[in-house]
């Protein structure tokens, strides 16, 4: 009598079950590697279906299937019951990719060696055959690497950092192989497949572009060469170039005493194109000065996101526009108490950023700058006066020290979510300023 299963609902076929299936009524044909959803059991037999085809049900021997851990949704609803494997999703994807590549690889073998037999005499007569052999061997090497990395994941003895690195290597190899074989490229974010039903069209397009660039920059020969060499230079050269860069910024100190509450607006300015390339980041300072600045943690830090290769190659400056909040005119007596607060431009600072040097940096770089002022009617273009060195149109704001304003910057590269995970102490709770 068939009984519903409780702890035996998910498994993988470890033997082919089709040679004897014709002798068994209601048998389910299985190939090695097929995953099955088991609904019932009875005296050495299971009844269920393959997860790749829910419409075909059948029976199969218990010893032909290896059971695996799982979780269940909608348990007991028959066809509506959903079994979710507990194992690493990359393990499942690797297995599916190897099965798909395996069939294509067999067809390539027939195309390359089928006509004249395997050997030097059969493949050296034409460039087409030589190219075919090279591609065949490249796919074979990629399959062996993916299989070896998958075995490492199955052992389950790696640290979380090692697992993350291994996921990255597997996804890059899969994307490379799919592109080499003319298959569809899988859109990914941080190595995980994107749910196309929940992602907008624009975001999905950007993910496709980044995945395409990443797969093009990665090759089998480059990775194999890097794995054989021990020098850090060769390993660095084999890594694909990060597509996106982000600039961490923090205002460390300011020695100027405005005498009133002030607002400091920081933004990135492209001097080559003559325009701002980021939104403004606001730091509010009380009239007592920076030493008494006790607002919330990290309120003077931000990360300017999504800087591209063009931004790094141009002359990028950090522009700080200072606005005082208080009296209409600085010359007014401070004894006059007014409920009306006015926002008036006060000064501007420009900090030169060496983007190429920052791109290769592993730590924060401190930079200093002075504040400059001009006639109020020209405040909007004061940063251009400073860059063009029109010193007759502006003057330095007086201060008791020589340091002026001190800021620190650091370049980080990669997907923003990944970067935040990799630098938790630096970027935790830091606000992002969009491009």
VOMIVO-657797 format. One record per residue (C-alpha): residue number from 1; residue in one letter; x, y, z. Coordinates in steps of 0.25 Angstrom, whole numbers, plus 5000, padded with zeros to 4 digits. Last residue first. Layout:
BEGIN
rolum k=NUM, r=A, u=X, v=Y, w=Z;
...
END
This chain:
BEGIN
rolum k=435, r=X, u=5104, v=5241, w=4962;
rolum k=434, r=X, u=5098, v=5237, w=4975;
rolum k=433, r=X, u=5102, v=5240, w=4989;
rolum k=432, r=X, u=5102, v=5228, w=4998;
rolum k=431, r=X, u=5100, v=5229, w=5013;
rolum k=430, r=X, u=5110, v=5222, w=5022;
rolum k=429, r=X, u=5103, v=5212, w=5032;
rolum k=428, r=X, u=5115, v=5202, w=5030;
rolum k=427, r=X, u=5125, v=5207, w=5020;
rolum k=426, r=X, u=5138, v=5206, w=5026;
rolum k=425, r=X, u=5136, v=5196, w=5037;
rolum k=424, r=X, u=5128, v=5187, w=5028;
rolum k=423, r=X, u=5138, v=5187, w=5016;
rolum k=422, r=X, u=5135, v=5175, w=5008;
rolum k=421, r=X, u=5120, v=5175, w=5011;
rolum k=420, r=X, u=5119, v=5189, w=5006;
rolum k=419, r=X, u=5127, v=5186, w=4994;
rolum k=418, r=X, u=5118, v=5174, w=4990;
rolum k=417, r=X, u=5106, v=5183, w=4991;
rolum k=416, r=X, u=5112, v=5194, w=4983;
rolum k=415, r=X, u=5117, v=5185, w=4972;
rolum k=414, r=X, u=5131, v=5186, w=4970;
rolum k=413, r=X, u=5142, v=5196, w=4973;
rolum k=412, r=X, u=5147, v=5204, w=4985;
rolum k=411, r=X, u=5154, v=5218, w=4984;
rolum k=410, r=X, u=5158, v=5225, w=4997;
rolum k=409, r=X, u=5156, v=5239, w=5001;
rolum k=408, r=X, u=5160, v=5247, w=5013;
rolum k=407, r=X, u=5157, v=5262, w=5016;
rolum k=406, r=X, u=5164, v=5273, w=5024;
rolum k=405, r=X, u=5160, v=5288, w=5023;
rolum k=404, r=X, u=5170, v=5299, w=5026;
rolum k=403, r=X, u=5183, v=5293, w=5031;
rolum k=402, r=X, u=5190, v=5306, w=5032;
rolum k=401, r=X, u=5184, v=5310, w=5045;
rolum k=400, r=X, u=5178, v=5323, w=5051;
rolum k=399, r=X, u=5169, v=5325, w=5038;
rolum k=398, r=X, u=5166, v=5336, w=5028;
rolum k=397, r=X, u=5158, v=5333, w=5016;
rolum k=396, r=X, u=5166, v=5333, w=5004;
rolum k=395, r=X, u=5163, v=5343, w=4993;
rolum k=394, r=X, u=5155, v=5343, w=4979;
rolum k=393, r=X, u=5155, v=5350, w=4966;
rolum k=392, r=X, u=5169, v=5355, w=4965;
rolum k=391, r=X, u=5174, v=5340, w=4967;
rolum k=390, r=X, u=5168, v=5336, w=4954;
rolum k=389, r=X, u=5175, v=5322, w=4955;
rolum k=388, r=X, u=5166, v=5315, w=4945;
rolum k=387, r=X, u=5162, v=5305, w=4955;
rolum k=386, r=X, u=5159, v=5315, w=4966;
rolum k=385, r=X, u=5151, v=5324, w=4957;
rolum k=384, r=X, u=5143, v=5312, w=4953;
rolum k=383, r=X, u=5140, v=5308, w=4967;
rolum k=382, r=X, u=5136, v=5323, w=4969;
rolum k=381, r=X, u=5125, v=5321, w=4959;
rolum k=380, r=X, u=5112, v=5322, w=4967;
rolum k=379, r=X, u=5119, v=5331, w=4977;
rolum k=378, r=X, u=5120, v=5342, w=4966;
rolum k=377, r=X, u=5109, v=5351, w=4971;
rolum k=376, r=X, u=5113, v=5349, w=4986;
rolum k=375, r=X, u=5127, v=5356, w=4983;
rolum k=374, r=X, u=5138, v=5346, w=4985;
rolum k=373, r=X, u=5142, v=5335, w=4996;
rolum k=372, r=X, u=5153, v=5325, w=4997;
rolum k=371, r=X, u=5154, v=5313, w=5007;
rolum k=370, r=X, u=5167, v=5306, w=5007;
rolum k=369, r=X, u=5170, v=5291, w=5004;
rolum k=368, r=X, u=5175, v=5278, w=5010;
rolum k=367, r=X, u=5176, v=5264, w=5006;
rolum k=366, r=X, u=5177, v=5251, w=5014;
rolum k=365, r=X, u=5177, v=5238, w=5006;
rolum k=364, r=X, u=5170, v=5226, w=5011;
rolum k=363, r=X, u=5176, v=5212, w=5009;
rolum k=362, r=X, u=5177, v=5201, w=4999;
rolum k=361, r=X, u=5180, v=5210, w=4987;
rolum k=360, r=X, u=5180, v=5206, w=4972;
rolum k=359, r=X, u=5168, v=5214, w=4968;
rolum k=358, r=X, u=5173, v=5226, w=4977;
rolum k=357, r=X, u=5185, v=5228, w=4968;
rolum k=356, r=X, u=5177, v=5228, w=4955;
rolum k=355, r=X, u=5167, v=5237, w=4961;
rolum k=354, r=X, u=5177, v=5248, w=4966;
rolum k=353, r=X, u=5166, v=5257, w=4973;
rolum k=352, r=X, u=5169, v=5272, w=4974;
rolum k=351, r=X, u=5161, v=5279, w=4985;
rolum k=350, r=X, u=5153, v=5292, w=4982;
rolum k=349, r=X, u=5148, v=5300, w=4994;
rolum k=348, r=X, u=5137, v=5310, w=4993;
rolum k=347, r=X, u=5132, v=5322, w=5003;
rolum k=346, r=X, u=5121, v=5328, w=5010;
rolum k=345, r=X, u=5108, v=5328, w=5002;
rolum k=344, r=X, u=5096, v=5333, w=5010;
rolum k=343, r=X, u=5084, v=5325, w=5016;
rolum k=342, r=X, u=5076, v=5334, w=5025;
rolum k=341, r=X, u=5070, v=5332, w=5038;
rolum k=340, r=X, u=5058, v=5340, w=5043;
rolum k=339, r=X, u=5055, v=5340, w=5058;
rolum k=338, r=X, u=5064, v=5351, w=5060;
rolum k=337, r=X, u=5073, v=5355, w=5072;
rolum k=336, r=X, u=5081, v=5368, w=5070;
rolum k=335, r=X, u=5094, v=5366, w=5079;
rolum k=334, r=X, u=5101, v=5360, w=5067;
rolum k=333, r=X, u=5102, v=5373, w=5060;
rolum k=332, r=X, u=5101, v=5373, w=5045;
rolum k=331, r=X, u=5113, v=5373, w=5038;
rolum k=330, r=X, u=5112, v=5358, w=5034;
rolum k=329, r=X, u=5099, v=5362, w=5026;
rolum k=328, r=X, u=5086, v=5354, w=5025;
rolum k=327, r=X, u=5089, v=5348, w=5039;
rolum k=326, r=X, u=5088, v=5333, w=5041;
rolum k=325, r=X, u=5091, v=5321, w=5033;
rolum k=324, r=X, u=5105, v=5321, w=5026;
rolum k=323, r=X, u=5107, v=5313, w=5013;
rolum k=322, r=X, u=5120, v=5307, w=5009;
rolum k=321, r=X, u=5121, v=5300, w=4995;
rolum k=320, r=X, u=5132, v=5289, w=4995;
rolum k=319, r=X, u=5136, v=5284, w=4981;
rolum k=318, r=X, u=5144, v=5271, w=4980;
rolum k=317, r=X, u=5151, v=5271, w=4966;
rolum k=316, r=X, u=5152, v=5261, w=4955;
rolum k=315, r=X, u=5161, v=5264, w=4943;
rolum k=314, r=X, u=5156, v=5252, w=4934;
rolum k=313, r=X, u=5161, v=5238, w=4932;
rolum k=312, r=X, u=5154, v=5233, w=4945;
rolum k=311, r=X, u=5140, v=5239, w=4941;
rolum k=310, r=X, u=5141, v=5232, w=4927;
rolum k=309, r=X, u=5144, v=5219, w=4934;
rolum k=308, r=X, u=5131, v=5220, w=4942;
rolum k=307, r=X, u=5128, v=5225, w=4955;
rolum k=306, r=X, u=5115, v=5218, w=4961;
rolum k=305, r=X, u=5115, v=5223, w=4975;
rolum k=304, r=X, u=5120, v=5235, w=4983;
rolum k=303, r=X, u=5121, v=5229, w=4997;
rolum k=302, r=X, u=5118, v=5238, w=5009;
rolum k=301, r=X, u=5124, v=5243, w=5022;
rolum k=300, r=X, u=5121, v=5255, w=5031;
rolum k=299, r=X, u=5109, v=5248, w=5037;
rolum k=298, r=X, u=5117, v=5236, w=5041;
rolum k=297, r=X, u=5111, v=5235, w=5055;
rolum k=296, r=X, u=5100, v=5245, w=5058;
rolum k=295, r=X, u=5102, v=5260, w=5061;
rolum k=294, r=X, u=5113, v=5263, w=5071;
rolum k=293, r=X, u=5121, v=5274, w=5064;
rolum k=292, r=X, u=5127, v=5282, w=5076;
rolum k=291, r=X, u=5141, v=5281, w=5070;
rolum k=290, r=X, u=5135, v=5285, w=5056;
rolum k=289, r=X, u=5131, v=5299, w=5061;
rolum k=288, r=X, u=5123, v=5306, w=5071;
rolum k=287, r=X, u=5114, v=5311, w=5060;
rolum k=286, r=X, u=5109, v=5297, w=5058;
rolum k=285, r=X, u=5113, v=5289, w=5046;
rolum k=284, r=X, u=5104, v=5282, w=5036;
rolum k=283, r=X, u=5110, v=5273, w=5025;
rolum k=282, r=X, u=5102, v=5272, w=5012;
rolum k=281, r=X, u=5106, v=5263, w=5000;
rolum k=280, r=X, u=5102, v=5269, w=4987;
rolum k=279, r=X, u=5098, v=5260, w=4975;
rolum k=278, r=X, u=5109, v=5255, w=4965;
rolum k=277, r=X, u=5116, v=5259, w=4952;
rolum k=276, r=X, u=5117, v=5274, w=4953;
rolum k=275, r=X, u=5120, v=5281, w=4940;
rolum k=274, r=X, u=5132, v=5287, w=4932;
rolum k=273, r=X, u=5135, v=5275, w=4923;
rolum k=272, r=X, u=5149, v=5274, w=4927;
rolum k=271, r=X, u=5147, v=5280, w=4940;
rolum k=270, r=X, u=5138, v=5269, w=4944;
rolum k=269, r=X, u=5133, v=5273, w=4958;
rolum k=268, r=X, u=5129, v=5264, w=4970;
rolum k=267, r=X, u=5121, v=5269, w=4981;
rolum k=266, r=X, u=5122, v=5274, w=4995;
rolum k=265, r=X, u=5112, v=5284, w=5001;
rolum k=264, r=X, u=5116, v=5290, w=5015;
rolum k=263, r=X, u=5105, v=5296, w=5023;
rolum k=262, r=X, u=5108, v=5306, w=5034;
rolum k=261, r=X, u=5103, v=5310, w=5047;
rolum k=260, r=X, u=5109, v=5324, w=5051;
rolum k=259, r=X, u=5122, v=5329, w=5055;
rolum k=258, r=X, u=5129, v=5324, w=5042;
rolum k=257, r=X, u=5141, v=5319, w=5050;
rolum k=256, r=X, u=5151, v=5312, w=5040;
rolum k=255, r=X, u=5159, v=5300, w=5045;
rolum k=254, r=X, u=5152, v=5289, w=5038;
rolum k=253, r=X, u=5154, v=5275, w=5041;
rolum k=252, r=X, u=5152, v=5260, w=5036;
rolum k=251, r=X, u=5142, v=5262, w=5025;
rolum k=250, r=X, u=5140, v=5247, w=5020;
rolum k=249, r=X, u=5139, v=5242, w=5006;
rolum k=248, r=X, u=5138, v=5228, w=5000;
rolum k=247, r=X, u=5139, v=5228, w=4985;
rolum k=246, r=X, u=5132, v=5217, w=4977;
rolum k=245, r=X, u=5136, v=5210, w=4964;
rolum k=244, r=X, u=5128, v=5201, w=4955;
rolum k=243, r=X, u=5133, v=5192, w=4944;
rolum k=242, r=X, u=5144, v=5185, w=4952;
rolum k=241, r=X, u=5155, v=5179, w=4942;
rolum k=240, r=X, u=5155, v=5164, w=4941;
rolum k=239, r=X, u=5166, v=5157, w=4949;
rolum k=238, r=X, u=5177, v=5150, w=4941;
rolum k=237, r=X, u=5186, v=5162, w=4943;
rolum k=236, r=X, u=5185, v=5162, w=4958;
rolum k=235, r=X, u=5189, v=5147, w=4958;
rolum k=234, r=X, u=5201, v=5150, w=4949;
rolum k=233, r=X, u=5206, v=5161, w=4958;
rolum k=232, r=X, u=5204, v=5153, w=4971;
rolum k=231, r=X, u=5214, v=5143, w=4967;
rolum k=230, r=X, u=5210, v=5128, w=4969;
rolum k=229, r=X, u=5208, v=5124, w=4955;
rolum k=228, r=X, u=5200, v=5112, w=4952;
rolum k=227, r=X, u=5186, v=5117, w=4956;
rolum k=226, r=X, u=5188, v=5130, w=4948;
rolum k=225, r=X, u=5192, v=5123, w=4935;
rolum k=224, r=X, u=5179, v=5114, w=4936;
rolum k=223, r=X, u=5171, v=5127, w=4938;
rolum k=222, r=X, u=5177, v=5134, w=4927;
rolum k=221, r=X, u=5176, v=5122, w=4917;
rolum k=220, r=X, u=5161, v=5120, w=4921;
rolum k=219, r=X, u=5157, v=5134, w=4918;
rolum k=218, r=X, u=5151, v=5145, w=4926;
rolum k=217, r=X, u=5150, v=5160, w=4921;
rolum k=216, r=X, u=5138, v=5156, w=4911;
rolum k=215, r=X, u=5130, v=5149, w=4923;
rolum k=214, r=X, u=5131, v=5162, w=4931;
rolum k=213, r=X, u=5127, v=5171, w=4920;
rolum k=212, r=X, u=5115, v=5162, w=4917;
rolum k=211, r=X, u=5111, v=5162, w=4932;
rolum k=210, r=X, u=5112, v=5177, w=4933;
rolum k=209, r=X, u=5103, v=5179, w=4921;
rolum k=208, r=X, u=5093, v=5169, w=4925;
rolum k=207, r=X, u=5092, v=5175, w=4939;
rolum k=206, r=X, u=5090, v=5189, w=4933;
rolum k=205, r=X, u=5079, v=5183, w=4924;
rolum k=204, r=X, u=5072, v=5177, w=4936;
rolum k=203, r=X, u=5072, v=5190, w=4943;
rolum k=202, r=X, u=5066, v=5197, w=4931;
rolum k=201, r=X, u=5055, v=5186, w=4929;
rolum k=200, r=X, u=5051, v=5186, w=4944;
rolum k=199, r=X, u=5054, v=5174, w=4953;
rolum k=198, r=X, u=5044, v=5165, w=4959;
rolum k=197, r=X, u=5040, v=5155, w=4948;
rolum k=196, r=X, u=5055, v=5155, w=4943;
rolum k=195, r=X, u=5059, v=5148, w=4956;
rolum k=194, r=X, u=5074, v=5151, w=4956;
rolum k=193, r=X, u=5084, v=5139, w=4957;
rolum k=192, r=X, u=5093, v=5141, w=4969;
rolum k=191, r=X, u=5108, v=5144, w=4966;
rolum k=190, r=X, u=5107, v=5158, w=4973;
rolum k=189, r=X, u=5096, v=5162, w=4963;
rolum k=188, r=X, u=5094, v=5152, w=4951;
rolum k=187, r=X, u=5088, v=5152, w=4937;
rolum k=186, r=X, u=5090, v=5138, w=4931;
rolum k=185, r=X, u=5096, v=5139, w=4917;
rolum k=184, r=X, u=5089, v=5131, w=4907;
rolum k=183, r=X, u=5097, v=5121, w=4899;
rolum k=182, r=X, u=5107, v=5123, w=4888;
rolum k=181, r=X, u=5116, v=5113, w=4892;
rolum k=180, r=X, u=5127, v=5122, w=4896;
rolum k=179, r=X, u=5118, v=5132, w=4903;
rolum k=178, r=X, u=5112, v=5121, w=4911;
rolum k=177, r=X, u=5126, v=5116, w=4914;
rolum k=176, r=X, u=5130, v=5130, w=4919;
rolum k=175, r=X, u=5118, v=5132, w=4927;
rolum k=174, r=X, u=5120, v=5118, w=4934;
rolum k=173, r=X, u=5135, v=5121, w=4937;
rolum k=172, r=X, u=5131, v=5135, w=4943;
rolum k=171, r=X, u=5120, v=5128, w=4951;
rolum k=170, r=X, u=5129, v=5118, w=4956;
rolum k=169, r=X, u=5141, v=5127, w=4960;
rolum k=168, r=X, u=5131, v=5136, w=4967;
rolum k=167, r=X, u=5125, v=5125, w=4975;
rolum k=166, r=X, u=5138, v=5120, w=4979;
rolum k=165, r=X, u=5142, v=5134, w=4985;
rolum k=164, r=X, u=5129, v=5134, w=4993;
rolum k=163, r=X, u=5131, v=5120, w=4998;
rolum k=162, r=X, u=5145, v=5123, w=5002;
rolum k=161, r=X, u=5140, v=5136, w=5010;
rolum k=160, r=X, u=5129, v=5127, w=5016;
rolum k=159, r=X, u=5140, v=5117, w=5021;
rolum k=158, r=X, u=5141, v=5104, w=5013;
rolum k=157, r=X, u=5138, v=5090, w=5019;
rolum k=156, r=X, u=5125, v=5087, w=5012;
rolum k=155, r=X, u=5130, v=5076, w=5003;
rolum k=154, r=X, u=5120, v=5079, w=4993;
rolum k=153, r=X, u=5126, v=5093, w=4990;
rolum k=152, r=X, u=5139, v=5086, w=4987;
rolum k=151, r=X, u=5133, v=5076, w=4978;
rolum k=150, r=X, u=5126, v=5088, w=4970;
rolum k=149, r=X, u=5140, v=5094, w=4968;
rolum k=148, r=X, u=5145, v=5081, w=4962;
rolum k=147, r=X, u=5133, v=5080, w=4953;
rolum k=146, r=X, u=5134, v=5095, w=4949;
rolum k=145, r=X, u=5149, v=5092, w=4946;
rolum k=144, r=X, u=5147, v=5079, w=4938;
rolum k=143, r=X, u=5136, v=5086, w=4930;
rolum k=142, r=X, u=5145, v=5098, w=4927;
rolum k=141, r=X, u=5156, v=5089, w=4922;
rolum k=140, r=X, u=5147, v=5081, w=4913;
rolum k=139, r=X, u=5141, v=5094, w=4907;
rolum k=138, r=X, u=5156, v=5099, w=4904;
rolum k=137, r=X, u=5159, v=5085, w=4898;
rolum k=136, r=X, u=5147, v=5086, w=4888;
rolum k=135, r=X, u=5151, v=5100, w=4885;
rolum k=134, r=X, u=5165, v=5097, w=4882;
rolum k=133, r=X, u=5161, v=5085, w=4874;
rolum k=132, r=X, u=5151, v=5093, w=4866;
rolum k=131, r=X, u=5161, v=5104, w=4863;
rolum k=130, r=X, u=5171, v=5093, w=4858;
rolum k=129, r=X, u=5160, v=5087, w=4849;
rolum k=128, r=X, u=5156, v=5100, w=4843;
rolum k=127, r=X, u=5171, v=5103, w=4840;
rolum k=126, r=X, u=5172, v=5091, w=4831;
rolum k=125, r=X, u=5180, v=5079, w=4829;
rolum k=124, r=X, u=5185, v=5077, w=4844;
rolum k=123, r=X, u=5172, v=5070, w=4849;
rolum k=122, r=X, u=5172, v=5056, w=4844;
rolum k=121, r=X, u=5186, v=5053, w=4842;
rolum k=120, r=X, u=5189, v=5057, w=4856;
rolum k=119, r=X, u=5179, v=5047, w=4862;
rolum k=118, r=X, u=5165, v=5045, w=4865;
rolum k=117, r=X, u=5158, v=5039, w=4853;
rolum k=116, r=X, u=5155, v=5045, w=4840;
rolum k=115, r=X, u=5141, v=5050, w=4840;
rolum k=114, r=X, u=5137, v=5048, w=4855;
rolum k=113, r=X, u=5148, v=5056, w=4861;
rolum k=112, r=X, u=5144, v=5070, w=4861;
rolum k=111, r=X, u=5129, v=5069, w=4858;
rolum k=110, r=X, u=5127, v=5057, w=4867;
rolum k=109, r=X, u=5135, v=5063, w=4878;
rolum k=108, r=X, u=5127, v=5076, w=4877;
rolum k=107, r=X, u=5114, v=5068, w=4878;
rolum k=106, r=X, u=5120, v=5062, w=4891;
rolum k=105, r=X, u=5123, v=5075, w=4896;
rolum k=104, r=X, u=5109, v=5080, w=4893;
rolum k=103, r=X, u=5103, v=5069, w=4901;
rolum k=102, r=X, u=5113, v=5071, w=4913;
rolum k=101, r=X, u=5110, v=5086, w=4913;
rolum k=100, r=X, u=5096, v=5085, w=4916;
rolum k=99, r=X, u=5099, v=5074, w=4927;
rolum k=98, r=X, u=5110, v=5082, w=4932;
rolum k=97, r=X, u=5102, v=5095, w=4933;
rolum k=96, r=X, u=5091, v=5087, w=4941;
rolum k=95, r=X, u=5101, v=5082, w=4951;
rolum k=94, r=X, u=5107, v=5096, w=4953;
rolum k=93, r=X, u=5094, v=5102, w=4955;
rolum k=92, r=X, u=5090, v=5092, w=4966;
rolum k=91, r=X, u=5104, v=5094, w=4973;
rolum k=90, r=X, u=5102, v=5109, w=4972;
rolum k=89, r=X, u=5089, v=5108, w=4979;
rolum k=88, r=X, u=5096, v=5102, w=4991;
rolum k=87, r=X, u=5088, v=5091, w=4997;
rolum k=86, r=X, u=5075, v=5092, w=5004;
rolum k=85, r=X, u=5067, v=5087, w=4992;
rolum k=84, r=X, u=5053, v=5093, w=4991;
rolum k=83, r=X, u=5041, v=5084, w=4990;
rolum k=82, r=X, u=5028, v=5090, w=4986;
rolum k=81, r=X, u=5014, v=5083, w=4988;
rolum k=80, r=X, u=5003, v=5088, w=4979;
rolum k=79, r=X, u=5003, v=5074, w=4972;
rolum k=78, r=X, u=4998, v=5068, w=4985;
rolum k=77, r=X, u=4995, v=5078, w=4995;
rolum k=76, r=X, u=5001, v=5071, w=5007;
rolum k=75, r=X, u=5012, v=5081, w=5009;
rolum k=74, r=X, u=5010, v=5095, w=5003;
rolum k=73, r=X, u=5025, v=5098, w=5004;
rolum k=72, r=X, u=5035, v=5088, w=5007;
rolum k=71, r=X, u=5050, v=5088, w=5011;
rolum k=70, r=X, u=5061, v=5079, w=5006;
rolum k=69, r=X, u=5072, v=5070, w=5010;
rolum k=68, r=X, u=5077, v=5060, w=4999;
rolum k=67, r=X, u=5073, v=5045, w=4997;
rolum k=66, r=X, u=5081, v=5037, w=4987;
rolum k=65, r=X, u=5072, v=5030, w=4977;
rolum k=64, r=X, u=5074, v=5016, w=4970;
rolum k=63, r=X, u=5073, v=5009, w=4983;
rolum k=62, r=X, u=5058, v=5013, w=4985;
rolum k=61, r=X, u=5054, v=5007, w=4971;
rolum k=60, r=X, u=5045, v=5015, w=4962;
rolum k=59, r=X, u=5030, v=5019, w=4960;
rolum k=58, r=X, u=5023, v=5029, w=4951;
rolum k=57, r=X, u=5018, v=5043, w=4949;
rolum k=56, r=X, u=5019, v=5051, w=4937;
rolum k=55, r=X, u=5013, v=5065, w=4938;
rolum k=54, r=X, u=5024, v=5071, w=4947;
rolum k=53, r=X, u=5035, v=5071, w=4937;
rolum k=52, r=X, u=5048, v=5077, w=4941;
rolum k=51, r=X, u=5046, v=5073, w=4955;
rolum k=50, r=X, u=5045, v=5058, w=4951;
rolum k=49, r=X, u=5033, v=5051, w=4957;
rolum k=48, r=X, u=5028, v=5043, w=4968;
rolum k=47, r=X, u=5026, v=5029, w=4973;
rolum k=46, r=X, u=5036, v=5022, w=4981;
rolum k=45, r=X, u=5039, v=5007, w=4982;
rolum k=44, r=X, u=5046, v=4997, w=4992;
rolum k=43, r=X, u=5033, v=4993, w=4999;
rolum k=42, r=X, u=5024, v=5005, w=4996;
rolum k=41, r=X, u=5027, v=5020, w=4996;
rolum k=40, r=X, u=5019, v=5033, w=4992;
rolum k=39, r=X, u=5022, v=5047, w=4987;
rolum k=38, r=X, u=5036, v=5047, w=4984;
rolum k=37, r=X, u=5041, v=5059, w=4976;
rolum k=36, r=X, u=5052, v=5055, w=4967;
rolum k=35, r=X, u=5065, v=5061, w=4962;
rolum k=34, r=X, u=5072, v=5055, w=4950;
rolum k=33, r=X, u=5087, v=5053, w=4951;
rolum k=32, r=X, u=5088, v=5040, w=4945;
rolum k=31, r=X, u=5076, v=5038, w=4936;
rolum k=30, r=X, u=5062, v=5033, w=4940;
rolum k=29, r=X, u=5050, v=5027, w=4933;
rolum k=28, r=X, u=5038, v=5027, w=4942;
rolum k=27, r=X, u=5031, v=5013, w=4942;
rolum k=26, r=X, u=5016, v=5012, w=4941;
rolum k=25, r=X, u=5017, v=4997, w=4939;
rolum k=24, r=X, u=5031, v=4991, w=4940;
rolum k=23, r=X, u=5037, v=4983, w=4928;
rolum k=22, r=X, u=5038, v=4995, w=4920;
rolum k=21, r=X, u=5046, v=5002, w=4931;
rolum k=20, r=X, u=5056, v=4992, w=4931;
rolum k=19, r=X, u=5066, v=4999, w=4922;
rolum k=18, r=X, u=5061, v=5012, w=4926;
rolum k=17, r=X, u=5066, v=5014, w=4940;
rolum k=16, r=X, u=5080, v=5021, w=4940;
rolum k=15, r=X, u=5087, v=5020, w=4953;
rolum k=14, r=X, u=5090, v=5031, w=4963;
rolum k=13, r=X, u=5077, v=5038, w=4962;
rolum k=12, r=X, u=5076, v=5050, w=4971;
rolum k=11, r=X, u=5066, v=5052, w=4983;
rolum k=10, r=X, u=5055, v=5060, w=4990;
rolum k=9, r=X, u=5043, v=5055, w=4998;
rolum k=8, r=X, u=5048, v=5045, w=5008;
rolum k=7, r=X, u=5045, v=5051, w=5021;
rolum k=6, r=X, u=5030, v=5051, w=5020;
rolum k=5, r=X, u=5026, v=5042, w=5009;
rolum k=4, r=X, u=5011, v=5038, w=5007;
rolum k=3, r=X, u=5008, v=5023, w=5007;
rolum k=2, r=X, u=5005, v=5013, w=4996;
rolum k=1, r=X, u=5000, v=5000, w=5000;
END
